[in-house]
Every structure is written in structure tokens, then in C-alpha cells.
Amino acid sequence: MSLREITRFTDVYEADLAAAFLASHGIEVSVTERYQTTVDPLMQRALGIRLMAPASAVEAARALLARAQAGEFATEDGDDVSDMDVGTRATGTVMALAAFATGGFWGVSLPRRFRPVAWQGVLISFVVLVAAMIAIAIVFKVLFDPPRG
């Protein structure tokens, strides 16, 4: 039984979802390169994640995936995920801005030696540290040497 490529994905989770979808329709597939790409995430983009199936099932699998991509299997109800409330959205926005300001979005899949130094995070950390030291100095000055008047 020879296996042939159905399609490639750039994300292992999307490939697993497609494999589960095809399996639910009676087409057994295998997801290749899953383990190599989870060890080194850059390989996901380089190799891609392939869905492989027996040669006799390739055309049916491609047709099913094309129908799913076109939205044929979508339900009238839509997603069962509820809308985000204002507090959750605000918290997420603040966390994203904080991660961006401290360099949290700088190529997290890269090894440390290849990541650029997040100078904005270093600068913000330095400013916060200096401000905290000044505040502590003022508090100690007021507590232990109160102004005479």
C-alpha cells in the first residue's frame, strides 16, 4: 500500500484537525513530520506537515477538505464560543502591550542565541527599577527623618 500526499499544512494542530475530520468521514490518513517539527518548530515552516493517505483515497480526501474549506460543513449556530466581556478584552490588551513592550513577541520559537536583545524591555525594566529605588528612598527619608516644622 503506497501512501500519497493529500496536502501540506504549516501547523501541526491544523494537520491533526484535518486528519481527525477525514477519519470521521472514513478516510484514514497519517500525519507525517509531526515529531520532528515539534522538536524544532522552525521545521514546521520549512518542511510543512503532510497528510498522507492510500493512493485510492487521495482524491476523495482532497474533495472533502475542499468542501470543508468552502464552509459546507459549517452549522447555522456558528461557534459555541461566547463573546468576550469587556474586562477580559481589556486584560488581554494590557498583557499583549506589556509583552510587546518587554520584548515578549520577539521570535519565541527561535533559540536564545538567535533572538535579538529586547532593548525596549531592558530600558523599561531599568526605568521601573530606578523609580522603585527612588520611591523606597523617599519613604525611608519620610519615616526615619521626618520634616521638622
Secondary structure, 3 states (H helix, E strand, C coil): CCEEEEEEECCHHHHHHHHHHHHHCCCCCEECCHHHHHHCCHHHHHHCEEEEEEHHHHHHHHHHHHHHHCCCCCCCCCCCCCCCCHHHHHHHHHHHHHHHHCCCCCCCCCCHHHCCCCHHHHHHHHHHHHHHHHHHHHHHHHHHCCCCC
